[in-house]
Amino acid sequence: TGEELKVLEGHSNYVTSVAFSSDSKQIVSGSNDQTVRVWDASMGKELKELEGHEN
């Protein structure tokens, strides 16, 4: 429907990649802020932040 379901807040720069886990329970996002974040897909809560990624 194009309706926004959740807003995942945490990155401080553009998000350049997003992927769902194979069971669709988690989302992984990569950003130009040099972090990769892991999210709970149903709650929209950040589970982990991995810092220092350049690509």
C-alpha positions as CSV (number, residue, x, y, z in Angstrom):
1,T,0.0,0.0,0.0
2,G,3.0,2.3,0.3
3,E,2.1,3.1,3.9
4,E,5.0,3.8,6.3
5,L,5.1,1.2,9.0
6,K,8.2,2.1,11.0
7,V,10.9,4.7,11.0
8,L,14.3,3.3,12.0
9,E,16.3,6.2,13.6
10,G,19.9,5.9,14.4
11,H,22.1,6.6,11.4
12,S,23.6,10.1,11.2
13,N,24.2,10.0,7.4
14,Y,22.7,8.5,4.3
15,V,21.7,4.9,4.4
16,T,23.3,3.1,1.4
17,S,22.1,-0.5,1.9
18,V,19.3,-2.4,3.6
19,A,18.7,-6.1,3.8
20,F,16.3,-8.5,5.7
21,S,17.5,-11.6,7.4
22,S,16.3,-14.9,5.8
23,D,13.6,-15.3,8.5
24,S,12.5,-11.6,8.1
25,K,13.0,-11.0,11.8
26,Q,15.9,-8.6,11.5
27,I,17.0,-5.8,9.2
28,V,20.6,-4.8,8.6
29,S,21.4,-1.3,7.4
30,G,24.6,0.3,6.3
31,S,25.3,4.0,6.1
32,N,27.8,6.7,5.1
33,D,28.2,7.3,8.9
34,Q,30.5,4.3,8.8
35,T,28.1,2.1,10.8
36,V,26.2,-1.0,10.2
37,R,23.1,-1.4,12.4
38,V,21.0,-4.5,13.1
39,W,17.3,-3.9,13.9
40,D,14.3,-5.9,15.2
41,A,12.0,-5.8,12.2
42,S,8.7,-6.1,14.1
43,M,9.5,-3.5,16.8
44,G,11.9,-1.2,14.9
45,K,14.3,-1.3,17.8
46,E,18.1,-1.2,17.2
47,L,19.7,-4.4,18.4
48,K,23.4,-3.7,17.5
49,E,25.7,-1.1,16.1
50,L,28.9,-2.0,14.3
51,E,31.3,0.9,13.9
52,G,34.2,1.7,11.6
53,H,32.9,0.3,8.3
54,E,34.3,2.2,5.3
55,N,32.4,0.4,2.5
